[in-house]
Structures are given as C-alpha cells and as structure tokens.
Amino acid sequence: MPVERMMSVVVCLLLIGSLCVMSWGQGETGGRRSERIGTNLNGVTDWSTQYPFNDVFKTSRAWISGNAREWNDKREIEVDEHGWVKRLKDGQIARTIMLVDDLGKYFGGKYVIEYEGKGRLVYTHGAEKIARESRAGRDVVMLAERGGLFIDLVETKPRDYVRNIKVYREGVNLDRDGLFDKRFLAKLDGYSVLRFMDWQRTNDAYVKDWTDRAKVDDVRWSLGKGVPVEVMVALCNETGKDGWFCMPHTASDEYVREFAKVVKEQLDPKLKAYIEHSNEVWNGMFPAAKHAQDEGLKLGDTENRWLAGWQYHSKRSIEIFKIWDNVFGSNQRIVRVMGGFAANVWGTERGLEYRDAYKHVDAFAIAPYFGGGLGGREQVEETRKMSVDEVIGYLREKSLARAVGFIESHGKLAKKYDVEMIAYEGGQHMAAWHLEHDDPVHDLFDRVTRDERMGDLYDKYLEIWKKNGGGVFVHFTDCGRWSKWGRFSVFEWVGQEPSEVPRHRAIMKYGFEK
C-alpha cells in the first residue's frame, strides 16, 4: 500500500474512532429524537454562522494570492495534493479568511493557531497576536468582537512548508472534544434526520469519479467538493440521527458505489441512510436540470424537454437505488427517495410512473413552502406597503392555503402509488432576491420571521402536513445568517437561544407531541 494511501486510511480510522461514541446535545428535548422532524444543514463556508467544527480552519476560504500592495494579484499558488501551500513566489502572500464578521455574531476571545513546518503567519482584520503566549508552531491571538480572522501566510520553507494548520478557541482540546462544536451539536437536538444537500455542495457539484471526492485530510471542507462522507457519517453517529445523502448529477456509478460502501461500513447500524438523486432536478436554476433534460431526450421517449428531465431523473434515481441496494445487500437500512415538485404534482407523478419507478421507491419528497410570493417581482410593491400584522395575516389566510393545495394533491398521489410523502425542505419562503440588500422589504421580512405569531403559523402548517399523511418533515435549514436570499435558517447564529425563536419552538412541539 502506498504511503499516501496508508496515511489517509490512518486519518480516517482515527476520525471514526474519536466520533463513534454517542453524545447528544442536551437542548429543549433533553436529547430525545423525533421521528417526525429533520433539518437540512446550511452550507460550510467562511461566512456562515453555523460554526460546526472545533477546528475553524476547515471552514476557511480558498487561498487568495496577494502581495504587499494588492489584496488579490490573481497569481497561481502552488499547493500540494491536500491543498497546503508548498512555496510562495517572490513577494507573494497566501491569504485566507474565516469567522467573517456578521454583526458580531461569532465567538470572540482567544484562539489558538497550530501548524507544522517552518514559516510565518500574520493575523489581521479582527485578530491580534499575543506574542508572550505564542511560540514556534503555535500562535495565540485575541479576536475582537467585530471583524473576523484573516490569516496571511507570508513565509514558508519549501522543504518544510507550513501545513496542517488548525484554528480553535482557547479551552478546546481537539483530541478530547472531537470534531464538532458542542453548540452546533446542541442545535441539532430533537431532529431525526440530517440532510446534507448543502454540505455536499449538491447544487453546483462537479464531482464525477471517486478520486474527485472530498477527503478527510483536505486543507478545508468549504470548497466545491464539499464535506467528506466520513465526516457526515461521523456527525450522524455522534448525534444518533439518520443521514440524507444527495448523489451528484455528475456522479459516476463508481462514485455512487464507493460512497455507499463508506456509509455501510461506518454508519451506526441502528441508523438509516436516505438516498436521493441530486436536488431539485426540475429547477432550471441548477445545472442538474439541464443535464437531466439533455440526457432525458437521449432516452427517446419524448421530445418535450420538461418531461424528458423528469424521465431521466426517474431513471437515474432507480439506477442509484439499485447500486445502494446491492452494496447494502437489501434496502432495510436505506430510504429510497424520489425527488418531487410541490407546485407541480403532474411532474412528480411522471417521475413515479416512468417505467414503473414507484415499485423501487420508498418515498417521494416535496418542498411545500409558504410565503414565497411576497418577495416576487409581481407582488413586492404591494408587500412594501404592508405592516408586520398585514403580512402575518396574508401568510395565514392566503399563503398557507396555497401550501395546503400542494400537500393535499401530493398526499393523494402517495396513496395512489403506495409510497410515503416526505419533505426534503420546507417552512417560510420570504425572500426578495432581486432587491438591493438595504431595501426595507428585507427588514420587514426579518421582523415577521422573528414575530411570535410565526410560531402559530408553523403550528398550523405542520398540522396540515400531518393531516394529509405527511411523513418526516425536513426543514430548511438549521443555522445561518439571513439576507436578501432568504431567512430560511431557524437560528441566525449558533449562539442563539432556542427560546428566542418562535418557529423552533413550534417545530419541536410538532416533533414531540403525542
């Protein structure tokens, strides 16, 4: 076995061994797990307020080449196979960013930066090095309450270059405390399913072969490859939650097979794996839609691009399910999910019926959002004139009624084909993407989302879901900053108290009511 391969195996084994002990966060539900409610996980980025890892460097931004005069001089940076900088050109600085300021919503105080190799790191923006507490290979910085942590690699020795950088809060012991931040784990308390669509970077995925995958010993997990499957499985094991994995639309059969092998070997046998082909393959915003339509036309069963996309999605879903079935030896530990479209029951049915696909499907999944029209181009001027009370009333009287239609029609479809109806996403959908960030409509949406009555709306919404036979409801999403792109995250940052969030209380109430 090559040395590089051996080291990778050792790293994976150490990771798995340190994370296999069950350690549920003790939140409002006391560590219990509801079979009714799951959550999507927000994407791993340097600007996220989720802070999932004790080693913050795993969420850092890709290296930026700069110099003393230019922040970004756009020169290439020479890196090794894991992404560590091997050498710098004349005058070159390799920069990266993490803990980006979001109105002070990150944990300030002392941070430790450890690294191997010989070189020099400089800390800027919101961080100041504490010289008396630092030594070779270990710096201590004080991070201000506003700003962030910017790291400049200004010197490195090519024969012993700076590598294996780790950044963590003072008081954290990476060997003892493991991979995941305890506050992040606590925010997952009560859910039964974790959907990793954004952790996998599904909507802009380009991975094809297994060699393209994200690896545990990559410099960071915030880039296009996403988070390694070993890390996602480790989170499921630590929290005692099922994992929902999206197979990229570009993935080869080999990729799907090897991915399934890792899940089978490492996922706690008591837990299940939900399997889905990509995400929203019907959605023209994502490259998976064009890919599906192009491939669907090649099947020769229709000349309609829209229908062809559904047919290919159906065909590829079944191919993926069969690969997982073969790896696991049965489908008892997996949930085979066909993606659907809440606003178009016709499309969902085309996927289920194509070549009798429903016979190989356990559930179809929809995203029955409410409130989406308020920020649309056709309605936003009317919304601009509304008060918080008026928006709440509109959501209660009109938006929920539209969501009822989505849910009822798909509930009937589930009975017709004898498959379960579940939600891959859902919740309120107040966003106005086309408006500038400082437009007052965004502030209105923020105030509505924080309003106590949002909890009442969720009570009614989830009861409608239950009444129509809905299975597990996987909310979108767990934790992240709000913006013009939406306020989908339940928590605005990982330090927020659950008692401050009305819709979180409603979600947990629904999850655990008898």
N, C-alpha and C positions, 0 to 999 in steps of 0.2 A: 504494500500500500504506500503511495507517495506520501512524503512528509506533510505536504499541504493538506491532503485529504485526511490524514490521521489527526492533524491538529483541529480540523473542522469538526471531526467526529467527537473529539475530546471536549471541545467547547460546547457542542450540543448536549452531550451527556451531562456535563456539569450544570448547564442551564436547566435541563429537565429534572435532574436530581434535586436542585435547590428550590424547585417550584411545585413539586408534586404534592406537598402537604396542603391539605385543605385549610383555608384561612379566610373565612367570610367576614366582610365588613359588618360592623355592628351599627346599623342605622335604625330607622324608624321601624323596620320589620324584624329587628332582632336577629338578622342573619337568615331568616326564612327565605324560601324561594317560591314564587308564584308561578303556576303553570300557565297563567293567562297573559302575562306581560313580558315582553322583551324590549331591548333597546338596540338601536344602531349606535356604533361608536364613531365619534367625529374623527376626521382625518388627522393623521400625525403630521404636524407642521411646526415650524419655529414660532409662528404667531398664535398658535392655539392656546386656549386657557384650560385645556384638559389636563396637561402635565401628567401623563400616565406612568412615566418611568422615573425611578430614582436617579438613574444616570441621564441627566438632561441633555447631554451631548447627542444622544440618539435621536433627538427631535430637532437638531440644528439644521441650518440652511446649507445648501451645496456651497462648496468653496467658491469664492469670488477672487479673481486676480486683480490686485491693485498695486499702487506704489505710493510714495510719499506725497504725491500731488493729486493723484486720481483715485477715487474710491473704486472704480472698475475700469481697468485698462484693457479688458477683454482678451488678455493673453491666455494661452493654454497653460494649465497647471499639470505637472507630471505627477501622477499618483500610482500607487501600487494596486494589486488586484483587489484589495479591500477598500480602497479609496483614500488611504493616507498619503499625504504629500511626501514624495521621495526627494525632491530637490526643488529649489527656487531659482528662477532666472535672476539676472542682475537687477537689483533694485525691486524685485517682486515681493509682494506681501500676499499671503493666502489668508483670506478673511472668511469668517463665518459668524452667524447670528443665532441667538436663542433667547428665550424669555423676553420676547419683544413686548414693549410697554403697551398695555391695554387699559388705560385709565388707572394704572396702579394695581391691576388685578393679577398679580403674581406674588410669590413669596419673596420678600426682600431678606436682608441679613447676610450672614456669612456663607460663602460657597467655597468648596474645595475643588481644585482642578489638579488631577493627577495625570501623568503621562510618562511614557517610556521614551528613551532616546535622548539625544542632545540637541538643544536648540533654545529658542527664546519666544515666549508668548507675551503679547501685550494686550491688556484689557481696557476697553473703552466704553463709552456711551453712559452706562449707569453703574459701572463697576470700578473699584479702586483696589489695587493690590496692597495687601498688608505685608510689608517686607519682613517684619520681625517674626511673622508666623510662617513664612514661606521658605522653601529650600529646593535644592535641585530635584526636579521631577514632581514637585508638589507645591502648588501655589494656593494661597488663601486670599480671597477677595471679599470686599464688602459691597454688596449690591444694594443700591439705593431703592427707595420705594417707587420711584419713577425712572423709566429709561429702558433697561434691559441689559443683556450681557453680550457684548461684541468681543470676539477673540481674533487677534491678528497674529498669525504665525510669521515672524519677521526673520528668523534664522533657523536653519535646520542642517544637520550634518548628513550628507548623502549616504555615508556608510553606517550611520546610526541615527536615522531620521526620527523626528518626533512622531509618535504613533500611540495608539491605544489611549487616547485622551478620554478621561472620564470627568464629568462635572456633576457634583451633588451637594446638597445642602449640608451644612455643618450639623453633626449629630447623626447623620445617616451612615450606616455601615453596610456597604453593598453586599458583603458576604452574608451578613446576618439578616438584613432586611429584604434581600432578594431584588427582583427586577422591578416590581410595580410599587408605585407610591401608595401609601395607605389611605390617603384622602381620595384618590382616584378609585380605589377598591371599594371604599365605603359608599361612593355614589352609585355603584352597581348593585348594591344590596337590594334584594327583593325581586329582581328580574330573573327570568328563567332562561332566556336566550340572548346571546350577544351576536349581532350581525356585523360582520367585518367588511362590508362593502367598501367603505372609505379607507379603512386600514389597508386594504388590498389595492387601493387606487383603481378600482374596477372601471370607472367611467372613462379613464384615459389610459387604460392598461395597454402595454405593448409587448408583454412577455409572450413568448411562443414556446420555446423549449425549456426543459427543466434547468438547464445551465443558466437561463436568464433570470432565475428566481432571486428573490431577496434572501440573503444569507445572514445567519446569526452574527457572524464576525464582520459584517459590513460596517463601514465607518459610521453610518447613520441609517435610520429607517424612515426617513421623511421624504425620500425621493420617489421617482416613478415606479420603482419595483415594489414599494410598499413595505409592510411589516412581514418578517419571515413567518411561515406557517408554524414553526416550532414555538415562536413567541405567542402567537394567537392561541395555540393549543394549551400552552402553559397558563395563559390567563383563564381559559375555561376550567382547567384543572384546579387552579388556586381558588376560584370563586364558586365552583360547583355548578357551572352553567353550560348549557348546550351551545355549540358554535354554529353559526350560519356562514357558510363559505360560498363566495361567488367565483365561478370558474371564468377567467377572462375570455372574451370573444376571440382573441387571437391564440388561445392556448392549444397546443397540440395534444393528441391523445396521450403521448408520453408524459407531458406536464400534468395532465389530469390524473393519470395513473400514479405517478410518483407522489403527487400531493396527497392523494387518497391513502397511500401507504404510510406516509408520515402520520396522518390523522389516526389511522387504525392502530398503529404501533404506540402512539404517545397519548392519545386522548383517553381519559379515565373511562373504563368500560361501562360505568354507570351513566355516562353522558351520551348524548346523540349529536350527530352532525347533520345539519340542514344543508342541502346542496342545490345550487341554483346556477343556471347558465347566465353569466354576465349580470346586468342590471338594466331594467327598463329598455329592453331591446327594441321596443316600439318608439322610443323617444329620439327624435331627429337631432336633439342637441348633442347626442353622444355618438362616437364613431361606430359603436356596435350596431346601430340602426342601419346605417348604410351598408355595413358588412353583411348583415343578415339579409337585406333586400337583394344585394348583388348575388349572394350565394343562393338565395331562395329562387331567383329567376333561373338559375342553372338547373334547378330540380325539374323544371319543365312542366309543372302542374298549373301554372297561371302566368299571365303576362302583366298582372297587376302588382306593382312594386310593394304596396302596403300589405296585401295578402301574402305575397312571396316572403316578406320579412317574418310574418307570423309562422309560416310553414317551416322556414329554416330554423327559427327559434325552437319550434316544437321538435323538429328532427334532431337538432344538436343537443337539446335538453335530454332526450331519450338516450342518445349516444353516451352522454356524460353519466347519466344514471346507471347505465349498464356497466360502465367501467368501474364505478364505485361499488356496484353490486358484486362484481367479480373479485375486487380487492377484498371486500369485507366477507365474502362468502355467502351473504344474504343481505336483505335490506332491513333487518331488525334494528340496527343501530343508526340507520340513516333515514332522513326525511327528504323525499324527492320532491322538490318544489318547482312547479312551472310558473314562470312569471306572467302576470296578467296586467290589465289596464283598467283601473277603476272606472274611468269615464267612457269606456267602450267595451261593453260586455260582449259585443259581436266579435271583437278581436280576441278576447280571452277564450271564447268558445272555439274559434278557429284553431287556436293552438292546441286545445284539449282534444278536438275531434280528428285532427290531421293524422292519418294513418293509425287511428285508434290509440293515440298517445296517452289518453287518460288511463288506459289499462296499466301503465307503467309509472303513474303519478300518484303521490300520496296527498298532495295539496297544491292548490294554486294560490298565488299571493297577489294582493292588490294594495294600493295606497289611497285609501278613501279620505283624502284631506278635506278640510273645510276652511272657508275664508279666502280662497285663492283669488277670487275675482276682485277683491277690494283694491289691490295694487295694480291691476291690469290697466293697460293704456286706455281702454274703453271706459273704465269706471273711476279712475283715480281722481279726476277733477271733482266728481261727486263725493268721493271719500274725503277729499281735502276739506270739505265744508262740514264734516261730521264731528261730533263730540265723542268722547270715550263712551258715554252712555248710548249714543246712537249706534256706534259700531258694535257694541255688545248686543244691542237689540237686533241689529242686522244679522249678526252671526247666529243668534238664537232662532230667529224667525225664517231666515232665508238660506243661509249657508248650510246649516245643519240639515235642512230639508233636502238640499241637493245631495249631501253625503248619504242621506237615507236612501235615496234612489240608487246610488252606486252600490250600497251594501245589500239592499233588498234584491236587486237584479242578480247580483253575483251569488247571494245566498241560494236563490233558486237554481242557479247553474250548478252549484256544489251538490245539491240534491239530485239533479238530473244525471250527473256523471259519477255520483258516489265518491267524491273526493272532498277533502276538507278545504274550507276557505280560511286563509290566514292573511295577516297584513305584514308586508315587508317594510312598510313605512306608514306613517300617519300622524295626525294631530292637526294643529292650526297651520295655515299656509299664508300668513300675512307677509308679503314681500312686494317691493316695488323696484325691481332691478334696473329699470330704465331711468330712474330719478337719481339726481346727484346725492351724495352721501349726507349733505346738510339739509336736505328737503324736510320740512316739518312733518310730512306724512310718516317718515320713519320714527320720529318721536311719538306720534300718535299710536303707531303700531306697538312700540315698546310699552307705552302706558297701558294699552289694552291687554297686552300679554301678561303684564305684572298684576293686573287687576284681580281682586279676589274672585270676581264672578267668572274668570276664566276657568277656575276650578269647577264651578257649576256647569259650565258648558261641556267640560270634559266628562263630568258625571253623566250627562245626558247622552253625549256622543258615544261613550263606551257602552252604555246600557243598550243603545240601538245596535251596536255591534254584537253584543251578547244575544239579544233578542232574535237576531237573524242568523244565529248559528255560527257566528264567527269564532275561530279558534284563537291561537296565540296572536296577540297584537303587539307587533314590534315597532315601538315608537321611534320617530326620527327627531332628535338624536340625543345623546347623553349630555355633553358639556362642550360649550364653545361660545365665543363672542358673537354678539348679534351685530347685524349690519344691514345695508340695503338688500343684501342677498337673502335675508330672512332672519327669523328668530326661532329657528327650529329646535335649538338645544334647550332642554329643560333647565339646565343650570348654565348661568352665564360665565361662571368660572368654578374651578374645583373647590375653592374655599367657601362657596356659598352654602348657607344652612338650608336643609330641606324644608324647614318650617317657613322659610321666606318665599316658597314657590308654590302657589295655589294648584297649578296643574300637576305638580309632582305628588301632592297630597291626594289628588283625585286619581291619579294613575295607581298609586299604592292602595288606595281604598278599593278600587275595582279589582286589583290583583288579589286581594286577600279577603274580600267579602264572601260570605257563605251563600 
